[in-house]
């Protein structure tokens, strides 16, 4: 149980770091890109995440070996 809690704590730290990096990246994009480029970027990112969700659903519903 202690090992599982340690792994969960490590995972939580990793997720926090990833979210912090995501936020920093969004702030940098705001400074680097024009409004039109940023809008297009966010649309593409949204499509990408939609495709990842669809792929994840396929993996979850797929046959198990």
Biopython code that builds the backbone (N, CA, C, O; Angstrom):
import numpy as np
from Bio.PDB.StructureBuilder import StructureBuilder

atoms = [
    (1, "UNK", "N", (0.828, -1.200, 0.000)),
    (1, "UNK", "CA", (0.000, 0.000, 0.000)),
    (1, "UNK", "C", (0.868, 1.258, 0.000)),
    (1, "UNK", "O", (0.553, 2.241, -0.671)),
    (2, "UNK", "N", (1.949, 1.216, 0.750)),
    (2, "UNK", "CA", (2.856, 2.369, 0.815)),
    (2, "UNK", "C", (3.495, 2.618, -0.549)),
    (2, "UNK", "O", (3.657, 3.764, -0.970)),
    (3, "UNK", "N", (3.856, 1.536, -1.232)),
    (3, "UNK", "CA", (4.467, 1.672, -2.559)),
    (3, "UNK", "C", (3.472, 2.297, -3.535)),
    (3, "UNK", "O", (3.835, 3.163, -4.332)),
    (4, "UNK", "N", (2.218, 1.854, -3.469)),
    (4, "UNK", "CA", (1.185, 2.401, -4.354)),
    (4, "UNK", "C", (0.978, 3.888, -4.094)),
    (4, "UNK", "O", (0.827, 4.666, -5.036)),
    (5, "UNK", "N", (0.968, 4.286, -2.831)),
    (5, "UNK", "CA", (0.806, 5.709, -2.507)),
    (5, "UNK", "C", (1.992, 6.526, -3.007)),
    (5, "UNK", "O", (1.826, 7.653, -3.473)),
    (6, "UNK", "N", (3.188, 5.954, -2.909)),
    (6, "UNK", "CA", (4.370, 6.635, -3.424)),
    (6, "UNK", "C", (4.298, 6.830, -4.927)),
    (6, "UNK", "O", (4.642, 7.894, -5.442)),
    (7, "UNK", "N", (3.843, 5.787, -5.634)),
    (7, "UNK", "CA", (3.703, 5.897, -7.089)),
    (7, "UNK", "C", (2.639, 6.918, -7.461)),
    (7, "UNK", "O", (2.797, 7.673, -8.421)),
    (8, "UNK", "N", (1.561, 6.936, -6.699)),
    (8, "UNK", "CA", (0.493, 7.902, -6.956)),
    (8, "UNK", "C", (0.985, 9.331, -6.732)),
    (8, "UNK", "O", (0.641, 10.236, -7.492)),
    (9, "UNK", "N", (1.782, 9.529, -5.696)),
    (9, "UNK", "CA", (2.356, 10.850, -5.421)),
    (9, "UNK", "C", (3.279, 11.280, -6.560)),
    (9, "UNK", "O", (3.253, 12.435, -6.983)),
    (10, "UNK", "N", (4.096, 10.346, -7.054)),
    (10, "UNK", "CA", (4.979, 10.654, -8.182)),
    (10, "UNK", "C", (4.178, 11.012, -9.428)),
    (10, "UNK", "O", (4.529, 11.943, -10.153)),
    (11, "UNK", "N", (3.104, 10.272, -9.672)),
    (11, "UNK", "CA", (2.253, 10.551, -10.826)),
    (11, "UNK", "C", (1.602, 11.925, -10.703)),
    (11, "UNK", "O", (1.503, 12.661, -11.685)),
    (12, "UNK", "N", (1.164, 12.262, -9.505)),
    (12, "UNK", "CA", (0.559, 13.579, -9.278)),
    (12, "UNK", "C", (1.564, 14.690, -9.569)),
    (12, "UNK", "O", (1.213, 15.698, -10.182)),
    (13, "UNK", "N", (2.798, 14.514, -9.136)),
    (13, "UNK", "CA", (3.838, 15.505, -9.411)),
    (13, "UNK", "C", (4.100, 15.647, -10.901)),
    (13, "UNK", "O", (4.282, 16.753, -11.411)),
    (14, "UNK", "N", (4.117, 14.516, -11.592)),
    (14, "UNK", "CA", (4.329, 14.535, -13.038)),
    (14, "UNK", "C", (3.203, 15.281, -13.748)),
    (14, "UNK", "O", (3.455, 16.075, -14.654)),
    (15, "UNK", "N", (1.967, 15.028, -13.338)),
    (15, "UNK", "CA", (0.815, 15.696, -13.952)),
    (15, "UNK", "C", (0.865, 17.196, -13.682)),
    (15, "UNK", "O", (0.549, 17.995, -14.564)),
    (16, "UNK", "N", (1.256, 17.580, -12.481)),
    (16, "UNK", "CA", (1.378, 19.013, -12.161)),
    (16, "UNK", "C", (2.443, 19.683, -13.025)),
    (16, "UNK", "O", (2.238, 20.790, -13.524)),
    (17, "UNK", "N", (3.586, 19.007, -13.200)),
    (17, "UNK", "CA", (4.644, 19.555, -14.044)),
    (17, "UNK", "C", (4.173, 19.698, -15.489)),
    (17, "UNK", "O", (4.454, 20.702, -16.144)),
    (18, "UNK", "N", (3.457, 18.692, -15.981)),
    (18, "UNK", "CA", (2.948, 18.746, -17.355)),
    (18, "UNK", "C", (1.964, 19.896, -17.521)),
    (18, "UNK", "O", (1.990, 20.591, -18.536)),
    (19, "UNK", "N", (1.097, 20.102, -16.533)),
    (19, "UNK", "CA", (0.129, 21.195, -16.621)),
    (19, "UNK", "C", (0.834, 22.547, -16.569)),
    (19, "UNK", "O", (0.450, 23.476, -17.280)),
    (20, "UNK", "N", (1.857, 22.659, -15.735)),
    (20, "UNK", "CA", (2.628, 23.898, -15.656)),
    (20, "UNK", "C", (3.310, 24.186, -16.996)),
    (20, "UNK", "O", (3.316, 25.326, -17.461)),
    (21, "UNK", "N", (3.879, 23.157, -17.609)),
    (21, "UNK", "CA", (4.518, 23.323, -18.916)),
    (21, "UNK", "C", (3.493, 23.740, -19.968)),
    (21, "UNK", "O", (3.783, 24.586, -20.815)),
    (22, "UNK", "N", (2.299, 23.154, -19.918)),
    (22, "UNK", "CA", (1.223, 23.519, -20.847)),
    (22, "UNK", "C", (0.871, 24.992, -20.702)),
    (22, "UNK", "O", (0.723, 25.702, -21.697)),
    (23, "UNK", "N", (0.738, 25.451, -19.461)),
    (23, "UNK", "CA", (0.395, 26.856, -19.225)),
    (23, "UNK", "C", (1.496, 27.789, -19.714)),
    (23, "UNK", "O", (1.211, 28.818, -20.327)),
    (24, "UNK", "N", (2.746, 27.439, -19.448)),
    (24, "UNK", "CA", (3.862, 28.266, -19.905)),
    (24, "UNK", "C", (3.897, 28.335, -21.430)),
    (24, "UNK", "O", (4.160, 29.391, -22.006)),
    (25, "UNK", "N", (3.631, 27.206, -22.073)),
    (25, "UNK", "CA", (3.630, 27.161, -23.533)),
    (25, "UNK", "C", (2.543, 28.059, -24.104)),
    (25, "UNK", "O", (2.777, 28.780, -25.074)),
    (26, "UNK", "N", (1.356, 28.022, -23.509)),
    (26, "UNK", "CA", (0.267, 28.881, -23.980)),
    (26, "UNK", "C", (0.625, 30.355, -23.831)),
    (26, "UNK", "O", (0.320, 31.158, -24.713)),
    (27, "UNK", "N", (1.264, 30.715, -22.728)),
    (27, "UNK", "CA", (1.671, 32.111, -22.540)),
    (27, "UNK", "C", (2.728, 32.514, -23.567)),
    (27, "UNK", "O", (2.701, 33.637, -24.070)),
    (28, "UNK", "N", (3.653, 31.614, -23.884)),
    (28, "UNK", "CA", (4.678, 31.920, -24.877)),
    (28, "UNK", "C", (4.059, 32.051, -26.271)),
    (28, "UNK", "O", (4.457, 32.919, -27.048)),
    (29, "UNK", "N", (3.087, 31.192, -26.586)),
    (29, "UNK", "CA", (2.418, 31.295, -27.883)),
    (29, "UNK", "C", (1.752, 32.654, -28.037)),
    (29, "UNK", "O", (1.769, 33.244, -29.117)),
    (30, "UNK", "N", (1.176, 33.138, -26.967)),
    (30, "UNK", "CA", (0.521, 34.450, -26.992)),
    (30, "UNK", "C", (1.522, 35.541, -27.367)),
    (30, "UNK", "O", (1.178, 36.481, -28.084)),
    (31, "UNK", "N", (2.746, 35.418, -26.889)),
    (31, "UNK", "CA", (3.767, 36.429, -27.174)),
    (31, "UNK", "C", (4.366, 36.281, -28.563)),
    (31, "UNK", "O", (4.751, 37.277, -29.175)),
    (32, "UNK", "N", (4.453, 35.053, -29.073)),
    (32, "UNK", "CA", (5.165, 34.785, -30.318)),
    (32, "UNK", "C", (4.275, 34.921, -31.552)),
    (32, "UNK", "O", (4.691, 35.487, -32.563)),
    (33, "UNK", "N", (3.046, 34.400, -31.467)),
    (33, "UNK", "CA", (2.178, 34.316, -32.643)),
    (33, "UNK", "C", (1.270, 35.535, -32.779)),
    (33, "UNK", "O", (0.962, 36.219, -31.803)),
    (34, "UNK", "N", (0.854, 35.783, -34.015)),
    (34, "UNK", "CA", (-0.174, 36.796, -34.244)),
    (34, "UNK", "C", (-1.514, 36.221, -33.780)),
    (34, "UNK", "O", (-1.618, 35.029, -33.487)),
    (35, "UNK", "N", (-2.525, 37.066, -33.718)),
    (35, "UNK", "CA", (-3.850, 36.610, -33.292)),
    (35, "UNK", "C", (-4.372, 35.528, -34.237)),
    (35, "UNK", "O", (-4.912, 34.516, -33.791)),
    (36, "UNK", "N", (-4.212, 35.742, -35.519)),
    (36, "UNK", "CA", (-4.688, 34.760, -36.511)),
    (36, "UNK", "C", (-3.940, 33.430, -36.368)),
    (36, "UNK", "O", (-4.552, 32.363, -36.418)),
    (37, "UNK", "N", (-2.621, 33.495, -36.191)),
    (37, "UNK", "CA", (-1.831, 32.277, -36.032)),
    (37, "UNK", "C", (-2.209, 31.538, -34.748)),
    (37, "UNK", "O", (-2.310, 30.311, -34.737)),
    (38, "UNK", "N", (-2.414, 32.286, -33.679)),
    (38, "UNK", "CA", (-2.794, 31.664, -32.408)),
    (38, "UNK", "C", (-4.157, 30.991, -32.522)),
    (38, "UNK", "O", (-4.347, 29.889, -32.008)),
    (39, "UNK", "N", (-5.104, 31.642, -33.189)),
    (39, "UNK", "CA", (-6.432, 31.050, -33.363)),
    (39, "UNK", "C", (-6.338, 29.749, -34.152)),
    (39, "UNK", "O", (-6.956, 28.749, -33.788)),
    (40, "UNK", "N", (-5.577, 29.767, -35.216)),
    (40, "UNK", "CA", (-5.400, 28.551, -36.013)),
    (40, "UNK", "C", (-4.712, 27.463, -35.197)),
    (40, "UNK", "O", (-5.084, 26.292, -35.278)),
    (41, "UNK", "N", (-3.725, 27.844, -34.422)),
    (41, "UNK", "CA", (-3.007, 26.901, -33.566)),
    (41, "UNK", "C", (-3.964, 26.226, -32.587)),
    (41, "UNK", "O", (-3.926, 25.007, -32.421)),
    (42, "UNK", "N", (-4.819, 27.012, -31.941)),
    (42, "UNK", "CA", (-5.750, 26.451, -30.963)),
    (42, "UNK", "C", (-6.786, 25.549, -31.628)),
    (42, "UNK", "O", (-7.199, 24.550, -31.040)),
    (43, "UNK", "N", (-7.208, 25.885, -32.839)),
    (43, "UNK", "CA", (-8.129, 25.005, -33.568)),
    (43, "UNK", "C", (-7.472, 23.664, -33.878)),
    (43, "UNK", "O", (-8.089, 22.610, -33.722)),
    (44, "UNK", "N", (-6.222, 23.712, -34.316)),
    (44, "UNK", "CA", (-5.497, 22.481, -34.633)),
    (44, "UNK", "C", (-5.273, 21.651, -33.374)),
    (44, "UNK", "O", (-5.412, 20.429, -33.405)),
    (45, "UNK", "N", (-4.930, 22.301, -32.271)),
    (45, "UNK", "CA", (-4.744, 21.584, -31.011)),
    (45, "UNK", "C", (-6.052, 20.916, -30.589)),
    (45, "UNK", "O", (-6.043, 19.775, -30.127)),
    (46, "UNK", "N", (-7.166, 21.613, -30.744)),
    (46, "UNK", "CA", (-8.467, 21.037, -30.407)),
    (46, "UNK", "C", (-8.784, 19.812, -31.249)),
    (46, "UNK", "O", (-9.282, 18.812, -30.731)),
    (47, "UNK", "N", (-8.497, 19.885, -32.548)),
    (47, "UNK", "CA", (-8.711, 18.731, -33.426)),
    (47, "UNK", "C", (-7.815, 17.569, -33.018)),
    (47, "UNK", "O", (-8.244, 16.415, -33.017)),
    (48, "UNK", "N", (-6.575, 17.877, -32.673)),
    (48, "UNK", "CA", (-5.622, 16.846, -32.250)),
    (48, "UNK", "C", (-6.127, 16.121, -31.004)),
    (48, "UNK", "O", (-6.109, 14.891, -30.949)),
    (49, "UNK", "N", (-6.578, 16.881, -30.006)),
    (49, "UNK", "CA", (-7.091, 16.258, -28.787)),
    (49, "UNK", "C", (-8.351, 15.446, -29.068)),
    (49, "UNK", "O", (-8.559, 14.400, -28.453)),
    (50, "UNK", "N", (-9.186, 15.910, -29.980)),
    (50, "UNK", "CA", (-10.367, 15.138, -30.362)),
    (50, "UNK", "C", (-9.988, 13.797, -30.974)),
    (50, "UNK", "O", (-10.604, 12.773, -30.680)),
    (51, "UNK", "N", (-8.977, 13.812, -31.820)),
    (51, "UNK", "CA", (-8.510, 12.561, -32.427)),
    (51, "UNK", "C", (-7.875, 11.646, -31.388)),
    (51, "UNK", "O", (-8.050, 10.429, -31.444)),
    (52, "UNK", "N", (-7.141, 12.220, -30.440)),
    (52, "UNK", "CA", (-6.571, 11.394, -29.368)),
    (52, "UNK", "C", (-7.667, 10.732, -28.542)),
    (52, "UNK", "O", (-7.557, 9.559, -28.186)),
    (53, "UNK", "N", (-8.729, 11.487, -28.234)),
    (53, "UNK", "CA", (-9.848, 10.911, -27.478)),
    (53, "UNK", "C", (-10.508, 9.782, -28.255)),
    (53, "UNK", "O", (-10.846, 8.747, -27.680)),
    (54, "UNK", "N", (-10.695, 9.973, -29.556)),
    (54, "UNK", "CA", (-11.305, 8.929, -30.385)),
    (54, "UNK", "C", (-10.417, 7.688, -30.420)),
    (54, "UNK", "O", (-10.911, 6.565, -30.315)),
    (55, "UNK", "N", (-9.118, 7.889, -30.567)),
    (55, "UNK", "CA", (-8.185, 6.766, -30.579)),
    (55, "UNK", "C", (-8.188, 6.043, -29.243)),
    (55, "UNK", "O", (-8.162, 4.813, -29.198)),
    (56, "UNK", "N", (-8.218, 6.797, -28.166)),
    (56, "UNK", "CA", (-8.273, 6.201, -26.834)),
    (56, "UNK", "C", (-9.532, 5.361, -26.665)),
    (56, "UNK", "O", (-9.479, 4.271, -26.095)),
    (57, "UNK", "N", (-10.657, 5.856, -27.154)),
    (57, "UNK", "CA", (-11.913, 5.099, -27.078)),
    (57, "UNK", "C", (-11.813, 3.793, -27.862)),
    (57, "UNK", "O", (-12.316, 2.760, -27.422)),
    (58, "UNK", "N", (-11.161, 3.843, -29.025)),
    (58, "UNK", "CA", (-10.980, 2.621, -29.808)),
    (58, "UNK", "C", (-10.119, 1.610, -29.061)),
    (58, "UNK", "O", (-10.418, 0.416, -29.060)),
    (59, "UNK", "N", (-9.051, 2.087, -28.425)),
    (59, "UNK", "CA", (-8.181, 1.185, -27.672)),
    (59, "UNK", "C", (-8.923, 0.548, -26.507)),
    (59, "UNK", "O", (-8.774, -0.645, -26.239)),
    (60, "UNK", "N", (-9.723, 1.353, -25.818)),
    (60, "UNK", "CA", (-10.449, 0.848, -24.654)),
    (60, "UNK", "C", (-11.494, -0.180, -25.075)),
    (60, "UNK", "O", (-11.677, -1.189, -24.394)),
    (61, "UNK", "N", (-12.178, 0.063, -26.184)),
    (61, "UNK", "CA", (-13.252, -0.831, -26.613)),
    (61, "UNK", "C", (-12.752, -2.006, -27.450)),
    (61, "UNK", "O", (-13.529, -2.901, -27.781)),
    (62, "UNK", "N", (-11.475, -2.013, -27.792)),
    (62, "UNK", "CA", (-10.931, -3.078, -28.631)),
    (62, "UNK", "C", (-10.847, -4.414, -27.911)),
    (62, "UNK", "O", (-10.995, -4.487, -26.691)),
    (63, "UNK", "N", (-10.604, -5.476, -28.686)),
    (63, "UNK", "CA", (-10.514, -6.816, -28.082)),
    (63, "UNK", "C", (-9.272, -6.952, -27.202)),
    (63, "UNK", "O", (-8.220, -6.380, -27.487)),
    (64, "UNK", "N", (-9.421, -7.714, -26.144)),
    (64, "UNK", "CA", (-8.301, -7.977, -25.220)),
    (64, "UNK", "C", (-7.684, -9.326, -25.565)),
    (64, "UNK", "O", (-8.388, -10.268, -25.928)),
    (65, "UNK", "N", (-6.385, -9.408, -25.451)),
    (65, "UNK", "CA", (-5.712, -10.686, -25.716)),
    (65, "UNK", "C", (-5.405, -11.406, -24.438)),
    (65, "UNK", "O", (-4.840, -12.499, -24.466)),
]
sb = StructureBuilder()
sb.init_structure("model")
sb.init_model(0)
sb.init_chain("A")
sb.init_seg("    ")
for serial, (resi, resn, name, xyz) in enumerate(atoms, 1):
    if name == "N":
        sb.init_residue(resn, " ", resi, " ")
    sb.init_atom(name, np.array(xyz, "f"), 0.0, 1.0, " ", f" {name:<3s}", serial, name[0])
structure = sb.get_structure()
